[in-house]
Amino acid sequence: MPIPPLYIDTPDQLHDLCERIASSPWIVLDTEFLREKTYFPKFCLLQIAANEVVACVDPLALESLDPLFEILYDPGITKVFHSGRQDLEIFYHLCGKLPGPVFDTQIAAPLLGLGEQISYASMVAELLGVNLTKSHSRTDWTRRPLSPEQLRYAADDVIYLEQAYLAMLPRLEKLGRLSWLVDDFKELLEPSNYQNPPESAWQRIGGANQLKNKPLSIVQTLAAWREQTAHSQDLPRGWVIKDDTLLDLARQQPITLEELKLVRGIDERVVKRHGAVICRLIKEASSHPPAPLDRKTRADKKTVEQESVLDLLMAVVRLRAAQNTLNPAILASRKDLEQLFDGDPHARLQHGWRKTMVGDELNAVMRGEKTLKIEEGNLLIKNND
């Protein structure tokens, strides 16, 4: 029978909780938050499992979580998440740093033959044979009081996560794959993943990297302004101006309020609040070239010959993935191959276990040092003599 969760909403209760979990070598964590109406996620609940304690900590009732943060930022304690990027974003926003070391069961799952990007419920079902309810998946976690059923539902996210983590560790050790995760978890703790510099905001707009010259300069400028505005007012970016509207502004380039009103997605509210600024920024952006694109941002279209090379490299990836009982997608995606082909030193295939398993071999194929051959219907990779 699962442990009933504690509900922590007073400083004394928080202090007692911290004393009970501080000696644990790991802490299992999950968060509940809302961000439909804000730029920053609104932190509503923190679920914790450690040292046979399960607790739901209420950040809306507590003025300070500092005693708990001292434990979460202890480098001697592993913090366990499932698909933890959004949870880590909350801690980064609150504390300005990330709580390493971490273990993410969603990242580890494919190394055990489980699905890539597997959901928490699916992972628990496959590893533990437990079918979780979705009865409170649409809960408004800002509302108080929380019912016992809601707290139980929230606690399940760490109760079974702890069991899954403990089931994964020996299997990964036996396969010799636990060390493979070091680089992936290190990447998860890269601060740049949780930063949104205004100057690169345009890169998150689908289709923006297809623009050139003046339209590109305009979308870069307007996206930076929107990012700053959304950040300062704690509003969703789309509440300031939607992505499609930014692209239309970059293409149509209105410089008067009357021209601005003709752009799809620009209503009277936008004109009244931001119209003068938008027109001024479009004028300014039209007078200077766009910021240069880095390697990751350029949308260089591959030639037919280059696409054929990538197809060849993907065949090598599939072969090595099959030999190691891995989903090819976890070993290398098409994007990973493109980055390797382009000589990007930060490509995942240039580092860690992926480099050892297939990256070095792919580089050898591209240098002509190895050749692909088919013998008796099987793909072989051989050294060139």
C-alpha positions as CSV (number, residue, x, y, z in Angstrom):
1,M,0.0,0.0,0.0
2,P,1.5,3.4,-1.0
3,I,2.6,5.7,1.8
4,P,0.0,8.4,2.5
5,P,1.5,11.8,1.5
6,L,2.3,14.5,4.1
7,Y,0.9,17.9,3.3
8,I,3.5,20.6,4.2
9,D,2.2,24.1,4.5
10,T,3.9,25.5,7.6
11,P,7.5,26.4,8.3
12,D,7.6,23.9,11.2
13,Q,6.4,21.1,9.0
14,L,8.9,22.0,6.3
15,H,11.7,22.0,8.9
16,D,10.6,18.5,10.1
17,L,10.4,17.2,6.5
18,C,13.9,18.5,5.7
19,E,15.3,16.7,8.8
20,R,13.8,13.5,7.7
21,I,15.0,13.5,4.1
22,A,18.4,15.2,4.4
23,S,20.3,12.0,4.8
24,S,18.9,10.3,1.7
25,P,21.3,9.7,-1.3
26,W,18.5,10.6,-3.7
27,I,15.3,12.7,-3.7
28,V,12.5,12.1,-6.1
29,L,10.8,15.2,-7.3
30,D,7.9,16.4,-9.4
31,T,6.1,19.8,-9.6
32,E,2.7,21.0,-10.4
33,F,2.5,24.4,-12.1
34,L,0.4,26.6,-14.3
35,R,1.6,28.9,-17.1
36,E,-1.4,29.5,-19.3
37,K,-1.6,33.2,-18.2
38,T,2.0,34.0,-17.4
39,Y,5.5,34.1,-18.9
40,F,7.0,32.4,-15.9
41,P,5.5,29.1,-14.6
42,K,3.4,29.6,-11.4
43,F,4.8,27.1,-8.9
44,C,1.8,25.4,-7.2
45,L,3.0,22.2,-5.6
46,L,6.2,20.2,-5.0
47,Q,6.0,16.5,-4.5
48,I,8.9,14.7,-2.8
49,A,9.8,11.1,-2.0
50,A,12.9,10.2,0.0
51,N,13.8,8.1,3.1
52,E,10.4,6.4,3.0
53,V,8.7,9.8,3.3
54,V,6.3,11.1,0.7
55,A,5.2,14.8,0.9
56,C,3.4,17.5,-1.0
57,V,4.9,20.8,-0.2
58,D,2.7,23.9,-0.8
59,P,4.8,26.8,-2.1
60,L,1.7,29.0,-2.2
61,A,1.4,28.7,1.6
62,L,5.0,29.0,2.5
63,E,6.9,32.3,2.4
64,S,10.3,30.6,2.1
65,L,11.5,27.2,0.8
66,D,15.1,27.9,1.7
67,P,15.5,24.9,4.1
68,L,14.4,22.6,1.3
69,F,16.5,24.3,-1.3
70,E,19.6,23.7,0.8
71,I,18.9,20.0,0.4
72,L,17.9,20.1,-3.2
73,Y,21.2,21.9,-4.1
74,D,23.3,19.5,-2.1
75,P,25.8,18.1,-4.7
76,G,25.9,14.8,-2.7
77,I,22.2,14.1,-3.3
78,T,20.9,12.9,-6.7
79,K,17.7,14.6,-7.8
80,V,15.4,12.2,-9.7
81,F,12.8,13.4,-12.2
82,H,10.8,12.1,-15.1
83,S,10.9,14.5,-18.1
84,G,12.4,17.0,-15.7
85,R,13.2,20.0,-18.0
86,Q,10.1,22.0,-16.9
87,D,10.7,21.1,-13.2
88,L,14.3,22.3,-13.5
89,E,13.1,25.5,-15.2
90,I,11.1,26.3,-12.0
91,F,14.1,25.8,-9.8
92,Y,16.3,27.8,-12.1
93,H,13.8,30.7,-12.1
94,L,13.5,30.7,-8.3
95,C,17.1,30.2,-7.4
96,G,19.2,31.2,-10.5
97,K,20.9,27.9,-10.6
98,L,20.2,24.2,-11.3
99,P,20.1,21.4,-8.7
100,G,22.6,18.8,-9.8
101,P,23.3,16.0,-10.0
102,V,20.2,14.7,-11.6
103,F,18.7,11.5,-13.0
104,D,15.9,11.7,-15.5
105,T,14.0,8.4,-16.0
106,Q,12.6,9.5,-19.4
107,I,16.1,10.0,-20.7
108,A,17.3,6.7,-19.2
109,A,14.3,4.6,-20.4
110,P,15.3,4.1,-24.1
111,L,18.6,2.5,-22.9
112,L,16.5,-0.2,-21.4
113,G,14.5,-0.8,-24.5
114,L,11.6,1.4,-23.4
115,G,10.1,4.0,-25.8
116,E,11.8,7.2,-26.6
117,Q,10.0,10.2,-24.9
118,I,8.0,7.7,-22.9
119,S,5.2,9.1,-20.7
120,Y,5.3,8.6,-16.9
121,A,2.2,6.5,-16.9
122,S,3.5,4.2,-19.7
123,M,6.9,3.8,-18.0
124,V,5.2,2.9,-14.7
125,A,3.0,0.4,-16.5
126,E,5.9,-1.2,-18.3
127,L,8.4,-1.3,-15.4
128,L,6.1,-1.8,-12.4
129,G,2.8,-3.2,-13.9
130,V,0.9,-0.3,-12.3
131,N,-1.9,1.5,-14.2
132,L,-2.1,5.1,-13.0
133,T,-5.4,7.1,-13.0
134,K,-5.7,10.3,-14.9
135,S,-8.7,11.5,-12.9
136,H,-7.0,14.8,-11.8
137,S,-4.9,15.5,-14.9
138,R,-6.8,18.8,-15.5
139,T,-6.7,20.0,-11.9
140,D,-6.3,23.7,-11.3
141,W,-3.4,23.4,-8.8
142,T,-3.7,27.1,-7.7
143,R,-7.0,26.4,-6.0
144,R,-7.1,25.7,-2.3
145,P,-7.8,23.6,-0.3
146,L,-6.5,20.6,-2.2
147,S,-8.6,17.5,-1.5
148,P,-7.1,14.2,-0.2
149,E,-7.8,12.7,-3.7
150,Q,-5.8,15.5,-5.4
151,L,-2.9,15.1,-3.0
152,R,-2.9,11.3,-3.5
153,Y,-2.9,11.8,-7.3
154,A,0.0,14.3,-7.0
155,A,1.9,12.0,-4.7
156,D,1.7,9.1,-7.2
157,D,4.0,11.0,-9.4
158,V,6.9,10.5,-7.0
159,I,5.8,7.3,-5.2
160,Y,6.1,5.2,-8.4
161,L,8.9,7.3,-9.9
162,E,11.1,6.3,-6.9
163,Q,10.2,2.6,-7.5
164,A,11.0,3.0,-11.3
165,Y,14.3,4.7,-10.5
166,L,15.3,1.9,-8.2
167,A,14.3,-0.7,-10.8
168,M,16.3,1.0,-13.5
169,L,19.6,1.4,-11.7
170,P,20.6,-2.3,-11.5
171,R,19.4,-3.0,-15.1
172,L,21.5,-0.1,-16.4
173,E,24.5,-1.3,-14.3
174,K,24.2,-4.8,-15.6
175,L,24.1,-3.6,-19.2
176,G,27.0,-1.2,-18.6
177,R,24.9,1.7,-19.7
178,L,24.7,3.8,-16.5
179,S,27.8,5.8,-17.5
180,W,26.3,6.5,-20.9
181,L,23.8,8.9,-19.2
182,V,26.5,11.2,-17.8
183,D,26.6,13.5,-20.9
184,D,22.9,13.5,-21.3
185,F,22.3,14.6,-17.7
186,K,25.1,17.1,-18.0
187,E,23.3,18.6,-21.0
188,L,20.1,18.7,-19.0
189,L,21.9,20.9,-16.4
190,E,23.2,23.4,-19.0
191,P,21.9,26.8,-17.9
192,S,21.5,28.1,-21.4
193,N,18.6,25.6,-21.8
194,Y,16.6,27.7,-19.3
195,Q,17.6,31.2,-20.5
196,N,15.7,33.2,-23.0
197,P,18.0,36.0,-24.3
198,P,15.9,38.5,-26.3
199,E,18.4,38.5,-29.2
200,S,17.7,34.8,-29.9
201,A,14.0,34.9,-29.3
202,W,13.3,34.9,-33.1
203,Q,14.8,31.4,-33.4
204,R,11.8,29.9,-31.6
205,I,9.4,31.2,-34.3
206,G,8.6,28.6,-36.8
207,G,9.5,29.7,-40.3
208,A,11.6,32.7,-39.2
209,N,14.8,31.2,-40.4
210,Q,13.4,31.1,-43.9
211,L,13.4,34.9,-44.0
212,K,16.3,37.0,-45.4
213,N,17.6,40.5,-45.4
214,K,15.1,43.2,-44.3
215,P,12.2,40.8,-43.2
216,L,14.8,38.8,-41.1
217,S,16.1,41.9,-39.5
218,I,12.5,43.0,-38.6
219,V,11.5,39.7,-37.1
220,Q,14.7,39.6,-35.1
221,T,14.0,43.0,-33.7
222,L,10.3,42.5,-33.0
223,A,10.8,39.1,-31.4
224,A,13.4,40.6,-29.0
225,W,11.0,43.4,-28.1
226,R,8.2,40.9,-27.5
227,E,10.4,38.7,-25.3
228,Q,11.4,41.7,-23.2
229,T,7.7,42.9,-22.9
230,A,6.4,39.4,-22.0
231,H,9.2,38.9,-19.5
232,S,8.7,42.3,-17.8
233,Q,4.9,42.0,-17.7
234,D,4.9,38.3,-16.9
235,L,2.6,37.5,-19.8
236,P,2.6,34.7,-22.4
237,R,4.4,35.7,-25.5
238,G,1.3,35.1,-27.6
239,W,-0.6,37.5,-25.5
240,V,1.7,40.3,-26.6
241,I,1.7,39.3,-30.3
242,K,1.4,35.9,-31.8
243,D,4.1,34.2,-33.9
244,D,2.2,34.3,-37.1
245,T,1.5,38.0,-36.7
246,L,5.3,38.7,-36.2
247,L,6.0,37.0,-39.5
248,D,3.3,39.0,-41.2
249,L,4.7,42.2,-39.8
250,A,8.2,41.2,-41.1
251,R,6.8,40.6,-44.6
252,Q,4.4,43.6,-44.8
253,Q,6.6,46.1,-43.0
254,P,4.0,48.6,-41.9
255,I,5.4,51.9,-40.7
256,T,2.3,53.9,-39.9
257,L,-0.6,53.0,-37.5
258,E,-3.0,52.9,-40.5
259,E,-0.8,50.4,-42.3
260,L,-0.4,48.4,-39.0
261,K,-4.2,48.0,-38.6
262,L,-4.3,46.2,-42.0
263,V,-2.0,43.4,-40.7
264,R,-3.8,40.2,-39.8
265,G,-3.8,39.6,-36.0
266,I,-3.3,43.3,-35.1
267,D,-6.4,44.5,-33.3
268,E,-7.2,47.9,-31.7
269,R,-5.9,46.7,-28.4
270,V,-2.4,45.9,-29.9
271,V,-2.4,49.2,-31.9
272,K,-3.3,51.2,-28.7
273,R,-0.8,49.5,-26.5
274,H,2.1,48.8,-28.8
275,G,1.4,50.4,-32.2
276,A,3.8,53.3,-32.0
277,V,6.6,51.1,-30.7
278,I,6.1,48.4,-33.4
279,C,6.2,51.0,-36.2
280,R,9.3,52.6,-34.8
281,L,11.1,49.2,-34.4
282,I,10.1,48.2,-38.0
283,K,11.6,51.5,-39.3
284,E,14.8,51.0,-37.3
285,A,15.2,47.3,-38.3
286,S,14.7,48.2,-42.0
287,S,17.8,50.4,-41.9
288,H,20.3,47.7,-40.8
289,P,21.2,44.2,-41.8
290,P,20.0,41.2,-39.8
291,A,22.2,39.7,-37.1
292,P,24.4,37.0,-38.6
293,L,23.1,33.4,-38.3
294,D,25.1,30.8,-36.4
295,R,25.6,27.3,-37.7
296,K,22.6,25.9,-35.8
297,T,20.2,28.6,-37.1
298,R,21.0,28.6,-40.8
299,A,18.5,26.7,-42.8
300,D,20.9,25.5,-45.5
301,K,19.0,23.2,-47.8
302,K,21.0,20.1,-48.5
303,T,21.6,19.0,-52.1
304,V,20.3,15.7,-53.4
305,E,23.9,14.3,-53.1
306,Q,24.2,15.5,-49.5
307,E,20.8,14.0,-48.6
308,S,22.1,10.7,-50.0
309,V,25.1,10.9,-47.8
310,L,22.9,11.4,-44.8
311,D,20.8,8.4,-45.8
312,L,24.0,6.4,-45.9
313,L,25.0,7.5,-42.5
314,M,21.5,6.7,-41.1
315,A,22.0,3.2,-42.4
316,V,25.1,2.9,-40.2
317,V,23.2,4.3,-37.2
318,R,20.4,1.8,-37.7
319,L,22.9,-1.1,-37.9
320,R,24.7,-0.2,-34.7
321,A,21.4,0.6,-32.9
322,A,20.1,-2.9,-33.8
323,Q,23.3,-4.5,-32.7
324,N,23.0,-2.8,-29.3
325,T,19.3,-3.3,-28.9
326,L,18.5,0.4,-29.1
327,N,16.0,2.5,-30.8
328,P,17.9,4.3,-33.7
329,A,16.3,7.6,-32.7
330,I,18.0,7.5,-29.3
331,L,21.4,6.9,-30.9
332,A,21.1,9.6,-33.5
333,S,18.4,11.7,-35.1
334,R,18.5,13.1,-38.6
335,K,19.3,16.5,-37.0
336,D,22.3,14.9,-35.2
337,L,23.6,13.5,-38.5
338,E,23.2,16.9,-40.1
339,Q,25.2,18.5,-37.3
340,L,27.9,15.9,-37.7
341,F,28.0,16.3,-41.5
342,D,28.3,20.1,-41.1
343,G,31.3,19.7,-38.8
344,D,29.5,21.1,-35.7
345,P,31.9,20.4,-32.8
346,H,28.9,20.5,-30.4
347,A,27.1,17.7,-32.2
348,R,25.9,14.9,-29.9
349,L,27.7,12.3,-32.1
350,Q,31.0,14.0,-31.3
351,H,30.7,13.3,-27.6
352,G,30.2,10.6,-25.0
353,W,28.8,7.1,-25.7
354,R,27.3,8.1,-29.0
355,K,30.7,9.1,-30.3
356,T,32.1,5.7,-29.1
357,M,29.3,3.6,-30.5
358,V,28.9,5.2,-33.9
359,G,30.2,8.8,-34.1
360,D,33.8,7.9,-34.7
361,E,32.7,5.3,-37.3
362,L,30.5,7.9,-39.1
363,N,33.4,10.3,-39.3
364,A,35.6,7.5,-40.7
365,V,33.0,6.8,-43.4
366,M,32.8,10.4,-44.4
367,R,36.6,10.6,-44.6
368,G,36.6,7.5,-46.9
369,E,38.5,5.4,-44.3
370,K,35.6,2.9,-44.1
371,T,33.2,1.5,-46.7
372,L,29.7,0.1,-46.6
373,K,29.3,-3.2,-48.3
374,I,26.5,-5.7,-48.7
375,E,27.3,-9.4,-48.4
376,E,24.7,-12.1,-48.5
377,G,22.0,-9.5,-47.9
378,N,23.7,-8.0,-44.8
379,L,25.2,-4.5,-44.4
380,L,28.9,-4.6,-43.4
381,I,31.2,-1.7,-42.6
382,K,34.8,-2.4,-43.5
383,N,38.1,-0.6,-43.3
384,N,39.7,0.5,-46.5
385,D,43.0,-1.1,-47.0
